[in-house]
C-alpha cells in the first residue's frame, strides 16, 4: 500500500516520471490486460462503449475484430423411425399420426441459451 501511494505522489515531489518508467508501466498494463481479459485496455473501452465483444487478440487469431452476432439456429430436421430405416421430414406438420422423433429433445433454444447468443460485452 505504501509503495502504491509513493508511486502516486512521486510526481508531486518534483521527481516526475521518467520515459522508461512510463513505457514500462504501459507495456505492463497491456500485457496484464491481455493475459487476464483477452483484450487491451483500448479494446475493453471500445467493447464497453459499443456493447460488442471486440479484441485485438481476435485479430491475431485471424478472426474479425468484433465477435459477430450469432444467427439463430435453424430448426432441426424431424426424423422418425420407419421399417428398417429412418425417415426425415422438413415440415413436421406433414408427418401422419402423432409420431415420436428419433432424437426427442428441445427444438428451440432455452432462455439462457438465447441470452448467451445475444449477450453484450461486458456480460
N, C-alpha and C positions, 0 to 999 in steps of 0.2 A: 504494500500500500504506500509506503514511504517512497519507494522508487517511482511509482506512478505519479505521485504528487511532485516529486523532483523533476520528472520529465515534463510535466505540465507547466511548472513555474520556472523552468530553466531559461526560456526566452525572456521572461520578465527581469531576470537578473542581469541582463545585458550580454550574456554569453551567446545567445542565439543558437540557431540550429545550423549545423554545417550541411553542405550539399550532400556529402556522403551519408550523413545520418538520415536526411530526408529521403534519399533514394533507397536506402536500406529499409526504412520503415514502409515505403510504398511497395517495394517488392515483397516484403514480409506479409503485408496485408493482402496483397493479391494472391500470393501462394497459399496462405492460410484460408482465404475465402474459397478458392478453387478446390482445395482439399476437403473443406467441410460442407459447403453448399453447392458445389459443382458449377459455380459462376463467379465472375469477378464482381467487385462492388458496383461497377458501372452496369453490368448485366443485371444485378439484383435491383438496382434503382430503375432501370428500364422495364424489367419484368413487373415490378411493383406498380409503376406508372401505367403500363398498358394492361395489366392483368393477365398477360400471356407468359408462358414458360420459355424464356429466351436465355441463351448462354453461348459464350464463345467455345465452350467445351463441345457443344453440339456441332459447331463448325469444324472443330478439329477431328471429330468423328465422321465427317463427310455428310452431315445432315444439314437441314436448314437452320438458320439462326434461332427461330422461334418454333416451338413444337406446334404442328398443325392441329386443328380441332379434328378429333377423330369422327369419321362419319358413323351414323347409326348403322348397326349391323343389319344385314338382310335377314328376312325371315328364313329359317331353315326349311329345307325340303321335307315334306311329311312322308315318311316311309312306313309301310305296313307289311306284315308277314303274309306271304301267299303260299301256294302249294309248291314247295321246293325252291322258292325264290323270294326276293324282297321286291315289292312294288313301291315305287316312289311317285308322289303326286305333287305338282307345283301348287295346286289350289286344293287345300284340304276340304273345301266345301263340296268338291265333286266326288269325294270318297263315299261309296254306298254304305249304308248302315252307320253304326257308331263304333268304328274300329279304334284299337289302341295302336299307338305308334311303336316302332321298333325301339326307339330311344325316347321313352316318355320323359319329359322334363320341361322346364320353362322355355317358352319360345321367345320371350322378351326379356330385356334387362330389368334387374331389380332397381329400386330407387337408389340404392347405394352405388350400384354399377353405373347407372346413368349419371349420377353426381360425379363419380370419378372420371367418367368420359368427358364431361363438360367442365371440369374443375379449372379454376383460375389460379394464378400464382400470386402470392404465397397461399398455399392451401392449408 
